[in-house]
Amino acid sequence: MNRTIRGLVLGAALCVLAGCSSSGDYTVPDALCGVTVGSKPLAPLLPDGEKLAQSPKSISPESSVCSVSVDKKQAVYLTDDVTDADTDPVALQRDALARMGNPQKAAVGDDARIADQGGVAVSVCTYQGNRRKFVTLVDLTSEHPVPKGTADRRKALESFLRAYLPKAMEAKGCRK
C-alpha cells in the first residue's frame, strides 16, 4: 500500500474512532460552539459542502449565540440562555417558532417544540444556587435546510436537541 493510501486509511480509521463524521468535504466536529455533543446528532442538519465554520459568541455568562456556516452560508443558528424560573421560554419564542413552521410539542427536556426548520428546548436547573431554566433555540437558517424531507428534518432536530440540551446546560454550569 503506498504512503498516500495508507495515510487516508489511517485518517479515516482515526475519525471513526474519534466519533467524527463527514458531510461533503468537511469533517463534522464533535464539539459545537464549545459544547461537546458528538458529530452524530449534528451531521444530519448540515448541508454538503467543502468548509464548515463556527462563530460562537458569549453575550453574558448566562447567554450565548453561535452561527454554523458551510461554504460561508449560514446553516444553523443556536442560542443558549439561562432564564428566570418563572419565565415561559416557549411562549417567548412563539413568533420565532411560527416563522420556523408548524411547531409541535416534543419530548425533550421539561418542555420543547420542534418546528419544520428549528426548535426550542427548556430544562429546569440550578444555576449559581438558584432555580432557573435553561433554554436552547436551534434555527436551520438555510434557504434549503437538511434533511430535505420535513419529517426527517423534525426527527433530526429532536435528536439533536435531546443530545445537545444536557451538554449545553452542563457547559453553562446549570445543573439538573
C-alpha angles and dihedrals in degrees: 000000000000122000096255095052091044089052092050092049091047091047092050091048092050091048091053091048092047092050099242124137136198131239111184110319098333130078117241107233125235090221119059114199091332096317115111103219103142127252097260098076093045101043097076091056095056126085123228115269145123106263134031121198131184124205110190119182129185111216093180137331087279100041137052139162131201135189122202116197134185116205089351093303116115110243105166131023120192134187127187121191139173107214138179116284092242094053118104102216094182091056090047090053094047095112094045091049092048089052089052089055137255102356115208131187113262135191099246123122115326095317133003144163125202118200132184093269106020147348149212129230129190132193130180112235146158114258120181090342096309132104108251141151127249116212130193122188119189120190123186095213098180118115087231106032122196143267087052096220115074094222091050091046092051090049091049092048092051091048091049094049091047090055098037103044099068093042093049091047090052092048090055093047095250108142125202 
